[in-house]
C-alpha cells in the first residue's frame, strides 16, 4: 500500500483516478513520473547484503552481495551500487567475485569518499559480490563506522512492462521502488533508483 505519492504535472490524473492508468506526453529526455513512499512490506527486484569487518584499528573489509530477484527472463542493466565511506578514508581497493555473466567494475572515488560498483548486466536470479579493503587515516570508532552508507542503487530493467507483466498481482506490487523515472519509451524499459540499506 502506498503511504503517499505525488505525480509529475504532465500526468493526466483523471485517468489514473478512474482506471489506474498513467497517461502523459513525455518531454524529450528523462524525467520523474512520480515519487512515492512505502513503509509496509514489499518485494524489491534486487536484494543487497552488506557486511563490515574491522581487521585492525585503521583497516576494514567490506563485502557487498547483490542478488537479483527479477524473473530469469529479465535482467538489470546499467546497475550502479554506491557505498559512501567515512570522511577519514585514506584509500580503498576493490575486488569482484563473479558468479556467472556480467561485466563489472568497482572503484574507489577519492573525491566523493565512496565506492562505485557498476554492472553492465545482472541477469534475473543471479548474484554478484564485491569486496573492498578500506584504510582509514585514524582509528575506527563507532561514529566513524556510522559514516558508512547508506548504500544506494540505480538500474534499468529493459523490456519490462510493469503494467502488464504481473497483471494478476495487486496494484501495490508495482510500488516496490522509490524514485521511478520514465522516459520517452515508457513501455520498453523501467528505470529506478533506490536507497536500499544502511550498514
Buried (B, 14 or more C-beta within 10 A) or exposed (E): EBEEEEBBEBBEEEEBEEEEEBEBEBEEEEBBBBEBEBEEEBEBBBBBEBEBEBEEEBBBEBBBBBBBEBEEEBBBBBBEBBBBBBEBBEEBEBEBEEBEEBEBEBBBEEEEBBBBBBBBBBBBBBBBBBBBBBBBEEEBEEEBBEBBBEBBBBBBBBEBBBBEBBEEEEEEEBBBBBBBBBBEEBEEBBBBBBEBBEB
